[in-house]
Amino acid sequence: MTKLFKILSFLTLIVVFASCTTDNKTATIIPPREYPVQYLADLDSIDKYIDTHYMTVDSDYNVTFTKIPVGGTQPSIRLQTSYPLLNISVNNEDHNVDYKVYYIKLREGSGDNPSGVDSVYVSYKGNLINDSQFDYAPNPVWFPLQTVVPGWAEIIPLFKTGTYDATVNENPVAFDNYGAGILFLPSGLGYYNAVPSSVITPYSPLIFSFKLRKLRYRDHDRDGILSKDEVDPAVIGQKPIDYDSDGDGFANMYDVDDDDDHFLTRNERKRPYILENGVLKSNGYYPYNGAAVDDPLTPNIDERQGMPRKFSGPIDAVTQLPTPLPSDFTDPTRMRRHLDKTSYPPFQ
């Protein structure tokens, strides 16, 4: 696959996705400070906030933050034990910073985890450390995590979606068992020196409380492989945006030919054609992973078969191609053929 073709395909995808979004307001830009220096100032401000404020959480996981009065006995956000204060380290090589990000799990949720490149259906509230509120969405809204402040893509995937009864004609739909939490973001993982509104000043740490209702897994390059799965299975915690298996400068989640063998990934996912009434017909595509059991109602498809590796069975005497073994479709360590430059059509 030539690099020009990939660039054109990638630009086409950008145009398609861009046409589906509304225009954003132009943000005022302030000359940037050094990220490491600003991070230390932000962390100090956040630490002081969680030591001088307490929080109340109602039965619907709505959160209120209040400054502890002089002589007050309320336990601080850090010291309260109902919802322990947690933190993760987020490395940002561009900023030369390992960000410490505090968060609280009010409830983990019972459904699925999004990845940092998926879309989420959330209700949320945004506060500044001066206790002013800058945003509020009590009714859930859809957000691609790549389009909001960077800190969301680091913390929201630690939570799971909830449940709802799709058969009940309610408006709005009643959700239950959803993930709910709080995150405290240094400005480097927020708006940094941008001024998205008159309320938010440059270099403002941000506090969000949120409820994760649903998610939508995305397939950025429309090759049939979900972007969350376009990672190196040997690298724990790898982000899809960081995986470029063929080294062509395009992350696999944006690459229509993941192994640069000049065959589209989507075409490498095709099952063999089947013969019906003397006519060859398409038989669909292999999923990334197979199902636990085969469906007896689909005799031409074995649902247990996931995207195979290069076939490793005996050579067929007629086609002179290797034949498939059952493990070629199920071995969890297999290199799927869309990542193997030596595996391309015809397969068998």
C-alpha positions in Angstrom: 0.0 0.0 0.0 1.6 3.3 -1.0 1.9 6.0 1.6 0.1 8.4 -0.7 -2.9 6.1 -0.8 -2.9 5.8 3.0 -2.7 9.6 3.4 -5.6 10.1 1.0 -7.6 7.4 2.8 -6.8 9.0 6.2 -7.8 12.4 5.0 -11.0 11.1 3.7 -11.8 9.7 7.1 -11.0 13.0 8.7 -13.4 14.8 6.3 -16.1 12.2 7.1 -15.8 12.5 10.8 -15.3 16.3 10.8 -18.5 16.7 8.8 -20.4 15.0 11.6 -19.3 17.5 14.3 -20.4 21.0 15.0 -18.0 24.0 15.0 -16.3 24.7 18.3 -15.9 28.2 19.7 -12.5 29.7 19.1 -10.5 29.7 22.3 -8.2 32.6 23.3 -4.6 31.4 23.5 -2.1 32.7 26.1 1.6 32.2 25.6 2.5 28.9 27.3 4.5 28.4 30.4 6.9 25.5 30.9 4.9 22.4 31.6 7.0 20.9 34.4 7.0 24.2 36.3 3.2 24.7 35.9 2.5 21.1 36.9 4.2 21.6 40.3 2.1 24.7 40.9 -1.1 22.8 39.8 -0.3 19.8 42.0 0.3 22.1 45.0 -3.1 23.8 44.4 -4.9 20.5 44.1 -3.3 19.1 47.2 -4.3 22.1 49.2 -7.9 21.8 47.8 -8.3 18.2 48.8 -6.9 19.0 52.3 -9.1 22.0 52.9 -12.4 20.7 51.5 -14.9 18.0 52.3 -17.4 16.4 50.1 -21.0 15.1 50.4 -22.4 12.5 48.1 -26.1 11.8 47.8 -27.9 8.6 46.8 -27.6 9.4 43.1 -23.9 10.1 43.3 -24.3 13.8 43.0 -21.3 15.5 44.7 -20.9 18.8 46.5 -17.6 20.2 47.7 -17.4 22.6 50.6 -14.5 24.3 52.3 -13.9 23.1 55.9 -14.8 26.0 58.2 -12.4 27.2 60.9 -12.7 24.7 63.7 -14.7 22.3 61.5 -14.5 18.6 62.2 -15.5 17.4 58.7 -12.9 14.9 57.3 -11.2 16.3 54.2 -11.4 14.8 50.8 -8.1 13.1 51.4 -8.9 11.8 54.9 -12.5 10.7 54.4 -12.8 6.9 54.1 -16.1 6.3 52.4 -14.6 6.8 49.0 -10.8 6.5 49.1 -8.7 9.0 47.2 -6.8 7.2 44.5 -4.2 8.4 42.0 -2.4 7.2 38.8 0.7 8.5 37.1 0.2 9.7 33.5 3.4 10.1 31.5 3.3 12.8 28.8 6.6 12.8 26.9 5.6 16.0 25.0 5.2 17.8 28.3 8.2 16.1 29.9 5.9 15.4 32.9 4.7 12.4 34.8 1.4 13.8 36.0 -0.1 12.6 39.3 -3.8 12.5 38.8 -6.1 12.1 41.7 -9.5 10.4 41.3 -12.2 8.9 43.4 -14.4 5.9 42.5 -17.9 6.5 43.9 -19.0 3.4 42.1 -17.1 1.4 39.5 -20.0 0.4 37.3 -21.2 -3.1 36.2 -20.9 -2.9 32.4 -18.0 -2.4 30.0 -14.9 -0.2 30.2 -14.3 2.3 27.4 -10.9 2.9 26.0 -9.4 6.3 25.6 -10.4 6.5 22.0 -14.1 5.6 22.4 -17.3 7.6 22.8 -19.0 7.9 26.1 -22.5 8.9 27.2 -22.0 10.8 30.5 -23.6 13.4 32.8 -21.1 15.6 34.6 -20.3 18.7 36.5 -17.1 20.8 36.2 -15.7 22.9 39.0 -12.6 25.1 39.5 -10.6 25.1 42.7 -12.1 28.5 43.6 -15.4 26.5 44.0 -17.0 28.1 41.0 -18.9 25.9 38.5 -17.9 26.2 34.9 -20.0 23.4 33.3 -22.9 21.2 34.0 -24.7 18.5 32.1 -27.3 16.7 34.3 -28.7 15.0 31.3 -26.2 12.6 29.6 -24.4 13.7 26.4 -22.2 11.9 24.0 -18.5 12.7 23.8 -15.7 11.1 21.8 -13.0 11.0 24.5 -10.4 12.3 22.0 -12.3 15.6 21.7 -12.4 16.6 25.4 -9.7 17.5 27.8 -6.9 14.9 27.8 -7.4 13.9 31.4 -10.8 12.3 30.6 -9.2 9.7 28.4 -6.9 8.7 31.3 -9.5 8.3 34.0 -12.9 7.5 32.4 -11.6 4.1 31.1 -11.1 3.1 34.7 -14.9 3.0 35.1 -17.6 0.9 33.6 -21.0 1.6 32.0 -24.3 0.9 33.7 -27.5 -0.9 32.8 -30.9 0.2 31.5 -34.1 -1.5 30.3 -34.3 -0.9 26.6 -37.8 -2.3 26.4 -39.2 0.4 28.7 -40.3 3.5 26.7 -39.0 6.0 29.2 -37.7 9.5 28.3 -35.2 10.0 29.7 -34.1 6.3 30.1 -33.5 5.3 33.7 -29.9 4.0 34.2 -28.6 1.9 37.0 -25.3 0.4 38.2 -23.4 3.0 36.2 -19.8 4.1 37.0 -19.6 7.3 39.0 -16.5 9.2 40.0 -14.5 12.4 40.5 -11.3 13.5 38.9 -8.8 16.3 39.7 -6.9 17.4 36.7 -3.7 19.5 36.5 -4.1 22.1 33.8 -1.7 20.2 31.5 -4.4 17.6 31.2 -7.1 20.2 31.0 -7.2 23.4 28.9 -3.7 24.6 30.0 -3.2 28.1 28.5 -6.4 28.1 26.5 -9.4 30.1 27.6 -12.5 28.2 26.5 -14.9 30.4 28.5 -15.0 33.6 30.5 -15.1 31.5 33.7 -12.0 29.4 33.1 -8.7 31.3 33.4 -5.4 30.0 31.9 -3.7 27.3 33.8 -6.7 26.3 35.8 -6.8 22.9 37.5 -10.2 21.2 36.8 -12.5 19.1 39.0 -15.1 16.9 37.4 -17.7 14.6 38.9 -19.3 12.3 36.4 -21.6 9.4 35.7 -20.7 7.0 32.9 -24.0 5.7 31.4 -23.1 4.1 28.1 -20.3 3.8 25.6 -19.8 3.3 21.9 -16.7 1.5 20.7 -15.2 3.3 17.7 -13.5 2.1 14.5 -11.6 5.1 13.2 -10.4 3.6 10.0 -13.5 1.5 9.4 -11.5 -1.7 8.8 -13.9 -3.7 11.0 -11.4 -3.9 13.9 -12.4 -1.8 16.8 -9.9 0.9 17.6 -9.6 -0.4 21.2 -8.2 -3.7 19.8 -5.6 -2.0 17.5 -2.9 -2.4 20.1 0.1 -4.7 20.6 -1.2 -7.5 22.9 2.4 -7.9 24.2 2.4 -4.4 25.6 0.3 -4.0 28.6 -1.6 -0.8 28.8 -0.6 0.4 25.4 -2.8 3.1 23.9 -4.1 2.6 20.3 -2.7 5.9 19.2 0.8 4.6 20.1 0.7 1.3 18.0 2.1 1.5 14.5 2.8 -2.2 13.6 4.3 -1.5 10.2 6.2 1.6 11.0 4.7 3.7 8.3 3.8 6.7 10.5 0.2 5.8 10.9 -1.2 4.3 14.1 -3.1 1.1 13.3 -6.3 2.7 14.4 -6.0 5.1 11.4 -4.2 2.7 9.0 -6.3 0.9 6.4 -3.4 -1.5 5.7 -1.9 -2.4 9.1 1.0 -4.6 7.8 1.8 -2.6 4.6 1.4 -5.7 2.4 -0.6 -3.8 -0.1 -3.9 -5.5 0.9 -6.5 -3.7 2.9 -7.0 -4.9 6.4 -10.7 -5.2 5.7 -10.1 -7.6 2.8 -7.8 -9.7 5.0 -10.7 -10.2 7.4 -12.9 -11.9 4.8 -14.0 -15.5 5.3 -13.7 -17.9 2.3 -16.4 -17.7 -0.2 -19.1 -20.4 -0.1 -20.8 -22.2 -3.0 -24.6 -21.9 -3.1 -26.5 -23.3 -6.0 -23.4 -23.2 -8.2 -22.7 -19.5 -7.3 -19.8 -18.3 -5.2 -21.1 -16.0 -2.4 -19.5 -13.9 0.2 -19.5 -15.3 3.7 -18.8 -12.2 5.8 -15.9 -11.3 7.9 -14.0 -12.9 10.8 -14.4 -11.0 14.1 -11.3 -10.0 16.0 -12.0 -12.6 18.6 -14.2 -15.7 18.2 -17.2 -16.5 20.4 -17.2 -19.1 23.1 -19.6 -21.4 21.3 -20.6 -22.1 17.7 -24.2 -21.2 16.6 -25.8 -24.3 15.1 -28.2 -22.1 13.1 -25.4 -20.8 10.9 -23.9 -23.9 9.3 -21.6 -21.9 7.0 -19.9 -20.0 9.9 -18.1 -21.2 12.9 -18.5 -18.4 15.4 -15.6 -19.7 17.5 -13.2 -18.7 14.8 -11.6 -15.3 15.3 -9.3 -13.4 12.9 -6.7 -16.1 12.0 -3.0 -16.0 11.8 -1.1 -17.3 8.7 -2.4 -20.8 8.2 0.0 -23.4 9.6 -1.5 -26.7 8.4 -0.3 -29.1 5.6 0.1 -27.7 2.1 -2.9 -28.4 -0.1 -1.8 -30.4 -3.1 -4.0 -28.4 -5.5 -3.6 -24.8 -4.4 -0.1 -25.3 -2.9 -1.3 -23.1 0.0 -1.1 -24.0 3.7 -4.4 -25.3 5.1 -5.9 -24.0 8.4 -5.6 -25.6 11.8 -8.2 -25.0 14.6 -5.6 -23.2 16.6 -4.9 -20.7 13.8 -8.3 -19.1 14.7 -8.1 -19.3 18.5 -4.5 -19.2 19.8 -4.5 -16.1 22.1 -0.8 -15.5 21.2 -1.3 -15.7 17.4 -0.2 -12.9 15.1 -3.4 -12.2 13.2 -2.8 -12.1 9.5 -3.7 -8.5 9.0 -0.5 -7.8 11.0 1.7 -10.3 9.2 3.3 -9.0 6.0 4.0 -12.5 4.8 0.2 -13.4 5.0 -2.0 -12.0 2.2 -4.6 -13.3 -0.3 -5.1 -15.8 -1.6 -5.2 -17.7 1.7 -6.8 -21.0 0.9 
